[in-house]
């Protein structure tokens, strides 16, 4: 594949990931399979993905700040336990076998889906309190969000949104801005840990980040709109349904998933074109 085409793919994929991570979640569900398809080892793909996540979140934070959507006091308070949890989670990821990590991901995503579909009114209703009070147990929940984000970055934003809305009492639209700030230090810390293990391809990561910066900026623009709440909810539901289907097939049933079939087909097509 020509270098120019590969670079264009990275930039476009980074844009899509940055947009999804800002407006809802699961940009990593796009980036990780793509990097593996393009020949990046799985462990390096996991670390490299953190580059565009961290840089994309800087872009979204700037955009949210310009829209005056961030309540900094609460966001920074929540960032502390999230950061500590992220360091622990990244360390756990290196110690566990991939099979057990897969089982953990599967059951966690199913649990998130159940919570979303059983309480949609609370997620979508307007909250009367603009600046909810952070309680000690909220810190514990964000510590767990950080553990998950460091452990497996997939769906960390989903869990952060759920804690902000269902536990703390944020409006879903405002929760997106708080999420961007609260998760950012954890994103940087996990990137540093993976970089220290030499599992980051900086060239690819920075190429992805070019698109991620733009995608996150566009995502923050839409995420600040009042009408976006129902679409955030719909996007989260669709993402989780697809992820549950893929994860159950792979880790519980042992079947080949459609993503793996796509990657296998793409690998053969690339060989034919060489």
Secondary structure by P-SEA (a helix, b strand, c coil): ccaaaaaaaaaaaaaaaaaaaaaccccccccaaaaaaacccaaaaaaaaaaaaaaaaaaaaaaaaaacccaaaaaaaaaaaaaaaaaaaaaaaacccaaaaaaaaaaaaaaaaaaaaaccccccccccccbbbbcaaaaaaaaaaaaaaaacccaaaaaaaaaacccccccaaaaaaaaaaaaaaaaaaaaaaaaaacccaaaaaaaaaaaaaaaaaaaaaaaacccaaaaaaaaaaaaaaaaaaaaaaccccccccaaaaaaaaaaaaaaaac
